[in-house]
Amino acid sequence: MARGNPENLRAAAQRKHNAAIARATGALDALERDGKPVTFRGLANAAGVSVDFLYRSPLRARIEQLRAERDNTPPAPRSVEPCEITTQSNVVRTLTAQIAELKQRHRIETEQLQAALAVAHGENLELRRQLARQSRTPAA
């Protein structure tokens, strides 16, 4: 025996879908009107829907068209100050030197730990051998 009314469920799902399409359309119109960039993620956040929903919606073609139009307009050139380049390269050099020093310290520490582990394994083996000899000899 089937529970509920499947037609009511379908109708409710359709209303929910239509409401999401209406929210997405309104948000898309607002983004376009305000001259803001149109992206699937930005539109999904603005409309309260998922990105997957937008990719499967009839709005997909319009979103892709608006993105393509935006991508065809070249961005304004950004002037880079010479001191900014120097500062960035100094930061990169400093960080690279710090990473190299950390790698060297790590390498030395790893070698020391491996040597200590080898000594501990040797001591462990010797203790096992002593224990085995003691268990084979009869108690006096």
C-alpha positions in Angstrom: 0.0 0.0 0.0 1.5 3.3 -1.1 1.7 6.1 1.5 1.1 9.8 0.7 0.1 11.2 -2.6 2.7 11.1 -5.3 1.1 13.9 -7.3 1.2 16.2 -4.3 4.9 15.4 -3.9 5.6 16.0 -7.5 3.7 19.3 -7.4 5.6 20.4 -4.3 9.0 19.5 -5.9 8.0 21.5 -9.0 7.0 24.5 -6.9 10.3 24.3 -5.1 12.2 24.1 -8.4 10.3 27.0 -9.9 11.0 29.1 -6.8 14.8 28.3 -7.1 14.7 29.3 -10.8 13.0 32.5 -9.9 15.6 33.3 -7.2 18.4 32.5 -9.5 16.9 34.6 -12.3 16.4 37.6 -10.0 20.0 37.3 -8.7 21.4 37.0 -12.2 19.5 40.1 -13.3 20.8 42.0 -10.3 24.4 40.9 -11.0 24.1 42.0 -14.6 22.3 45.3 -13.8 25.0 46.2 -11.2 27.8 45.3 -13.6 29.2 42.6 -11.2 31.0 39.6 -12.5 28.8 36.6 -13.2 30.1 33.3 -12.0 28.3 30.1 -11.2 29.6 30.1 -7.6 28.8 33.8 -7.0 25.3 33.4 -8.5 24.7 30.3 -6.4 25.6 32.2 -3.2 23.4 35.2 -4.2 20.4 33.0 -5.1 20.7 30.5 -2.3 20.9 27.5 -4.7 23.7 25.0 -5.4 26.2 25.3 -8.2 25.1 21.9 -9.4 21.5 23.2 -9.7 22.7 26.1 -11.9 24.7 23.8 -14.2 21.5 21.7 -14.7 19.2 24.7 -15.0 17.9 26.4 -18.1 19.9 29.5 -17.0 23.2 27.8 -17.7 23.4 29.1 -21.3 22.7 32.7 -20.2 25.3 32.4 -17.3 27.9 31.1 -19.7 27.1 33.8 -22.3 27.6 36.5 -19.7 30.8 35.0 -18.5 32.1 34.8 -22.0 31.2 38.4 -22.7 33.1 39.4 -19.5 36.1 37.3 -20.4 36.3 38.9 -23.9 36.8 42.4 -22.4 40.5 42.7 -21.5 41.2 43.6 -17.9 42.7 47.0 -17.1 46.5 46.8 -17.0 48.0 46.8 -13.6 51.1 48.7 -13.1 53.7 47.0 -11.0 56.0 49.3 -9.1 59.7 48.3 -9.2 60.0 48.4 -5.4 57.1 45.9 -5.2 59.0 43.4 -7.5 62.1 43.9 -5.4 60.2 43.4 -2.1 58.5 40.2 -3.5 61.8 38.8 -4.7 63.4 39.5 -1.3 60.6 37.8 0.5 60.9 34.8 -1.8 64.7 34.6 -1.2 64.2 34.9 2.5 61.6 32.2 2.6 63.6 29.9 0.3 66.6 30.3 2.6 64.5 29.5 5.7 63.1 26.4 4.0 66.6 25.2 3.0 67.8 25.6 6.6 64.8 23.7 8.0 65.3 20.9 5.5 69.0 20.7 6.6 68.1 20.6 10.3 65.4 18.0 9.5 67.9 15.8 7.6 70.4 15.9 10.5 67.8 15.1 13.1 66.5 12.3 11.0 70.0 10.8 10.6 70.5 11.1 14.4 67.2 9.4 15.1 68.0 6.6 12.6 71.3 6.0 14.3 69.7 5.9 17.8 67.0 3.5 16.5 69.8 1.2 15.1 71.5 1.2 18.5 68.2 0.4 20.2 67.5 -2.4 17.8 70.9 -3.9 18.6 70.4 -3.6 22.3 66.9 -5.2 22.0 68.4 -8.1 20.0 71.1 -8.7 22.5 68.6 -8.7 25.4 66.4 -11.2 23.5 69.5 -13.5 23.0 70.3 -13.2 26.8 66.7 -14.0 27.7 66.7 -17.0 25.3 70.0 -18.3 26.8 68.7 -18.0 30.4 65.5 -19.8 29.6 67.4 -22.8 28.0 69.8 -23.2 31.0 68.2 -25.2 33.9 67.8 -23.4 37.2 70.2 -24.4 39.9 
